Amino acid sequence: MDRTPTHTAAQPLDLTLDAAALTAALVDFPSPSGQEKELADAIETALRALPHLTVDRYGNNVVARTSLGRAERVILAGHIDTVPIAENPPNVPSRLDEDGVLWGCGTCDMKSGVAVQLRIAQTVTEPNRDLTFVFYDNEEVAAHLNGLGHVAEAHPDWLEGDFAVLLEPTDGQVEGGCQGTLRVLLKTKGERAHSARAWMGSNAIHAAAPILAKLAAYEPRKPFVDGLQYHEGLNAVRVEGGVATNVIPDACTVTVNFRYAPDRTPEEAEAFVREYFADCGIEEFVVDDHSPGARPGLTHPAAAAFMAAVGGEARPKYGWTDVSRFSAFGVPAVNYSPGEPLLAHKVDERVKASLIPEAESRLRAWLTS
């Protein structure tokens, strides 16, 4: 049976709730990108009540740490923003159905993971490794807005560690590394004319045909990187052009997204795309956004212990996540949480409630054994 959530955003977060109920409470704080303040306030308040943690805040980013003098420090990180909330049907507030499935915006990506972080922060007071918990904003939007990046620039010492787990959705399996993502604008030019006298102009949209033909002919590369097989992708994600229905267009832009395996450097990825479209008559090539990939962090001793604790076989992360940023900091990282990646960003986003405390239990075993 569906339920009406007992929590409202006006109430403080109760970290003694079980992980599934805490996920529901987090979902009931609407926090689409750029609107995370209320949730960041609640997380900060809840963590400051825990005497074993030191808590710092920068913007809407909250970092909490133990200082027990352990030989190793592990970072558990998760973003607190979501994609925009659906209105028809609404996916906030949360609801738990009769099959034990929790529905709501962020249940999968990634408030179930954030709930696991908070439960570990509340319950593991004497971990076998020092812990850093990072809760950050603006992950679901442009890279320059990413809160983890802002913390790294302003307070790099807050993110020092030996190994990191990003609580992105992985369906309860460890996913190593991540692919890079490069977005480019391929622009063609023409000359305007009346469409009744098209021969007096040059159609920029027609000029984009070689770009689309190259994309249709693309065969993805599937390299093995540190034992995991990745799957690259090169796709048009937007085409813009046209002035009016009786005008030959003088400009067209094809936006292309290249998802590339972590054995390529950012420079190699850009060079590949430039070369691939070199014979397509492009007038202007613009790099619109670029975030590098990250190799799997599975060779690190902490990763081996983590794998032993959570079980299963490691898989590659095809999407981009902030393991890339940790890799750039020199901190090997993996992805792990109960959410199903295929449900991320969907109107019917959901997670099986029983998987959330299960993920918490596995992390606790790793950090207390």
N, C-alpha and C positions, 0 to 999 in steps of 0.2 A: 504494500500500500504506500502511495506517495505520502510524504510528510511535509508539514510546514516547518521550516528550520526554527530551532529554538534560539538561535543566535541572531542578533542584528548588529550592523556595523557600529552602532552607538555603544555597544558593550565592549569591555576589554577582552583580549584573548585569554582563554584559560588553557594553559599548556598541560594541565593534568587530564584533559580530554584524551580519549584514545585517538589514534592517528586519523582514522576515517572521520570522526566527528570534528576533529580540528581542521581537516580539509574542508568540510562543509562551512565551518566558521570563517575560514579564509576566503572561500568563494563568495560568502555573503558580504565581504568588503569589496565592492566593485573597484577594480584597479586597472582599467585600460591604460595603455602607455601614456605617460604624461599626467596621470591622475592617481599616483600611488601614495600621496602624502598620508592619507588617513590610515592606510594599512601599514606604512612604514612607522608611523607614530605608535600604532598598537604593538607592532613587533618590538620596537625599541623599549616600550614600557614593560612588556612581558619579560624581556631578557634582562633588563636592569634589576628585576626582582630576584635574579638568580645570583647568589653571592660568589659562586665559583667562576663567574665570567667577568671579564672586562669588556665594556661595551663602548663603541665609538660610532659616530654618525657623520656622514658627509652628504649633504643634500638629502635625498630620499633613499640613501644607501646605509645599511646598518651592518656593522661588523662586530662580532663578539668572539672573545678568545679566552682559552685557559692558559695559565702560566705555571705549569707543574714541573718544568725542567726535564720533560721527557726527551729522549734521544731523537725523536722524529715528530714533525708537525704535519697534520693532515688538514686540508681545507675541504669543507662541505659548502657548496655554493649553489644558489638558485635565484632566479629573477622573480620578482613579485608582481610584474605587470602581466596583462593579458592582451589578446587582440580585442577589438571592439565587441561590446556585448550585443548579442542578437536581440531583436525586439519582437520578431514574429517567426517562431514562438520565442518568448523570452527565455534566456538561459542563465539568469540570475533572478531570484535567489536559488540556492541549491535545492535539490530534492533527492530523497532516497527511495527507490521503488521497492516493490515486494520481492524482487529477485536479488536484492542486495547491491544494486548498481547505483552509484552516486552520479547525478547529472548536474551540469552547471559549467559556466564559462571558467576555464582554468583548472577544472578537476584533473584533466590530463596534463596540460601544459601551463604551469607546472606546480599548481598549488598542492597537489598530493605530495610532490617532492619536497616542497617547502614545509609542509606539515611534518614530514619525516625529519627534516633538519631540526625543527623546533622541538620535537619530541626527544631527539638525541641530546639537544642542548639542555633540556629540562631534566632528563633522567640519568645521563651518563656524567656523573660528577667526578669520577676518578678514572678517566680513560687511560688506556695503555700507550697512547700517543697524545701529545698536545693537539688541541683542536681549534680551528678557526672556522666560524660560521659567517658566511657572507650572504646578505640579502640585498639585491640591487634592482634598480629600475631601468626602464626603457630598453629592454632587450629585443622587443618585438618590432622595433622601428629602425631607422637608419643607424649605421655603425657609430657615427660621431656623437650620438645621443646616449650610447650605452653606459649605464651607471658603473659597471665593472671597470670599463676603460677610464672613467673619470676618477674613480678611487685609485686606480693604478698610477695615474698622473699626479694626483695630489698627495697620496699617502701610500707609496709603494711598499713601505715596511708592514702595512696592515695585511698584505697579501703574500708575505714570505712563507714558504712551506716546502715540504719535500714531495708531496703527492696531493692531488685534488680529485674529488668526486663531484661532478656537476649533476644535480638532481633533475636532469632533463628526461622526458619520457622515453623509456626503453623497453616497456612491457616486462619488467623484472629481469632483464638480461643485461649483462655488461656490454656496452658498445664502446669500442676503442677509437680514439682520435676523432677526426671529422674531416669532411671534404671542404675545400675552399669554395668561395662563391665570388664570382666576378660578374658585374653587370656593366655592359657597354651600350652606348648609343651609336648606331651605324646610320649616318645621315647621307641621303642622296639629294641632289638638287636638280631643278629643271627650270622651265620658263613658263610663266603664266600666259594663258590665252583663253579666248572664249571656246567652250567645248564644241560649238558649232563649226569652229575653224581650228580644230586641234593641231593641224599641221603648222600653225603659226607659233606653236609653243613646244614645250618638251615636258613630258609627264614624269614627275619625280617618283610617283608611286610605281609606275611601270619600271623605272630604273632600279627599284628595289627587288625586282624579280630574281636576279642572280643571287642575292643574299638568301632569299627564301629557298631557292633551289639547292644551295649549298647546305642549308640547315636540314632540308629533307633528305639529303644524301649522307648526312653525318652518321658515322658508325662509332658508338661509344667505346672508349678504352676501358678495360677492366683489369687494372693491375693489382697484384698482390703487394701489400705494404706491411712489413713486419708480421706476415702470416695471415693478414686479413685482406679479403678481396673487395675492392671498392668498385664503383660503377659511375663513370663520368657521364655528364649530360650537357648538351649544347642546344638551347631552345630559344626561339622567339617568344617573348612574353607580352609584347605590346607592339602594335604598329600604329603610327600616327601620321596623318597626312590629309590634305584636302582643304580647300578654301570655301567653296560653295558648290552646289550641284551643277552649276553651269560654267565652272572654271577649271581649266587644266591646272593641277597643283604644281607649284614650283619647289616644294620641299616635302620630304618624307623621312621619318625616323623609325627604324626598327630597333627595339630594345631586345638585347640578347643576354641571356643568363648562362654563364658557364660554371657548372659544378665540377670541380676537379679534385682528383685524388691527392692525398697529402704527400706524395713523393715529388710533386711539382712545387717549386718555389713560386711566389706571386709573380716574379719577373718572367719565369718560364710560362706561366699560365697566360699572362698578357701577350707574350710573344707568340704563343700558339694561336690565339684568337686573331691577332693582327695578320699573321701569315695565312691563316685559313681563309680569310675574307679578302686577301690582298688583290685578287683579280675580279672583284665584284663591283668596281666602279664607285667605291665609297668616296664621298667628298670630304667627310669629317668623321673621325673615330674618337669618341669621347668615353673615358672611363668614368662611369657614374657612381659606382660603389665597388669596394673590393675588400674582402676579409679573407685572410689566408687560412689554409687548413692546418691540421695538426696530426702528426704521426701518432699511432697508438702508444699509450704509456705502459704497456703491459709487461715490459722487461724490468721495470722497477721492482725491487723486493716488496715494497708496500702493495704494489698491484698484485703480485703473486699471492700475498696473504689475503688481500681483498677478494680475489677470485676464489680462493679456497673457502672463504667464509660465505660468500653469496651463492656459489655453485653455478652450474650451467657452463656454456661455452661462449666465449667472447665473439661479438659480431662487429662489423664495421658500422660506423655512424655515417649515413649517406648525407644527411643534412649538415648545415653549419651550426656549431654551438660554441659557447665560450670556452670550451677546452682549448680552442685555438689561442685565446688570450693567455691562458695559463701556460701553454706551451711556449709562447713568446716570452713569458716571464722566467722560463727555465724550470717550470713546475710540470712534470708529467701528469696527465689527467685522463680520466675516463668518464663516461656518462652512465648513470644508473638511477632508475626510479620505477614505480609501479605503473605509470601511465602508458597507454598504447599509442605509439607515435602516429599511427594512421588516423587517430581521432583528434589529433591536435588541430585547433583553429576551426573545427566544425561547429555548426549550429547545435548538433546533438552531441557535443562533447561530453564524455562520461568516463568513469573508471569503476572497476569492480572494487567495492569497498574493502573486501577482505584482503586484497593484495597490498593495501597501504600499510597496515600494521605488520604484515609479513616482511615487507621491505625494511621497515624499522627494526624488526627483530634480527634480520641478517646483518644490518649495519652495526647493531649493538653487539652482536657476537664477535664481529671483527674488531671492534674497539674496546672490548673488555676481556677477551680471551687471553 
